[in-house]
Amino acid sequence: RTDLLSSSGRNVKTGEDFVATYSAAEPFSAYVFKTIADPFIGKYSLIKVLSGVLKSDSVIYNAEKDAEEKLSRLYV
């Protein structure tokens, strides 16, 4: 299929290699590449969505903290 992009990586918990496919039909996966503290807005993070769909009321799993988090606002 030509509508899918892919990338390889390593699972930090298991050490296994995997191939990530970028598609809206796949489960949600994203990478936070920068967090900024703004005096007017507060803390916000810049993310790269790798697969799936992200909405402003989504509950996502934070692998770094090993916990689920609910998004409050989404700026595009």
C-alpha positions as a printed NumPy array, in Angstrom:
array([[  0.   ,   0.   ,   0.   ],
       [  1.287,   3.445,  -0.851],
       [ -0.83 ,   5.328,   1.725],
       [  1.238,   4.022,   4.657],
       [  4.574,   5.367,   5.795],
       [  6.769,   3.347,   8.116],
       [  9.701,   3.758,  10.44 ],
       [ 11.667,   1.366,  12.621],
       [ 12.525,   1.781,  16.293],
       [ 13.293,  -0.005,  19.535],
       [ 10.891,  -0.677,  22.412],
       [ 12.601,   0.923,  25.433],
       [ 11.036,  -1.516,  27.918],
       [ 11.691,  -4.801,  26.1  ],
       [ 14.609,  -3.857,  23.832],
       [ 12.853,  -5.433,  20.823],
       [ 12.927,  -3.845,  17.375],
       [  9.609,  -2.879,  15.804],
       [  8.275,  -1.215,  12.666],
       [  5.808,   1.65 ,  13.142],
       [  3.322,   2.38 ,  10.377],
       [  1.811,   5.846,  10.084],
       [ -1.912,   5.483,   9.458],
       [ -5.152,   6.916,  10.892],
       [ -6.553,   3.356,  10.942],
       [ -3.85 ,   2.122,  13.364],
       [ -4.024,   2.575,  17.18 ],
       [ -2.9  ,   5.981,  18.486],
       [  0.836,   6.532,  18.907],
       [  2.711,   9.825,  19.312],
       [  6.062,  11.21 ,  20.413],
       [  6.526,  14.333,  22.569],
       [  9.629,  16.071,  21.249],
       [  9.499,  19.32 ,  23.248],
       [  7.718,  20.727,  26.311],
       [  7.487,  24.509,  26.769],
       [  6.531,  26.554,  29.839],
       [  4.663,  29.696,  28.766],
       [  3.751,  32.344,  31.394],
       [  0.311,  32.942,  29.824],
       [ -0.726,  29.441,  28.688],
       [  1.2  ,  27.25 ,  31.12 ],
       [  3.049,  24.068,  30.127],
       [  2.37 ,  22.624,  26.693],
       [  4.011,  19.903,  24.645],
       [  4.802,  19.642,  20.956],
       [  4.045,  16.19 ,  19.605],
       [  4.405,  14.183,  16.445],
       [  1.425,  11.895,  15.853],
       [  2.729,   8.661,  14.361],
       [ -0.545,   6.782,  13.935],
       [ -4.188,   6.944,  14.877],
       [ -6.275,  10.006,  15.647],
       [ -5.826,  12.494,  18.495],
       [ -8.781,  14.511,  19.835],
       [ -8.885,  17.162,  22.566],
       [-10.78 ,  14.912,  25.01 ],
       [ -8.622,  11.82 ,  24.424],
       [ -7.202,   9.745,  27.268],
       [ -3.659,   8.695,  26.367],
       [ -1.072,   6.425,  27.979],
       [  2.166,   8.138,  29.056],
       [  4.891,   5.483,  28.851],
       [  7.403,   7.723,  30.658],
       [  5.171,   7.98 ,  33.76 ],
       [  3.453,   4.597,  33.262],
       [  0.046,   6.298,  33.677],
       [ -2.956,   7.458,  31.667],
       [ -3.476,  11.184,  31.119],
       [ -6.426,  13.157,  29.77 ],
       [ -5.762,  15.945,  27.301],
       [ -7.384,  19.27 ,  28.079],
       [ -6.75 ,  21.35 ,  24.956],
       [ -5.356,  20.643,  21.541],
       [ -3.755,  23.392,  19.461],
       [ -3.122,  22.789,  15.772]])
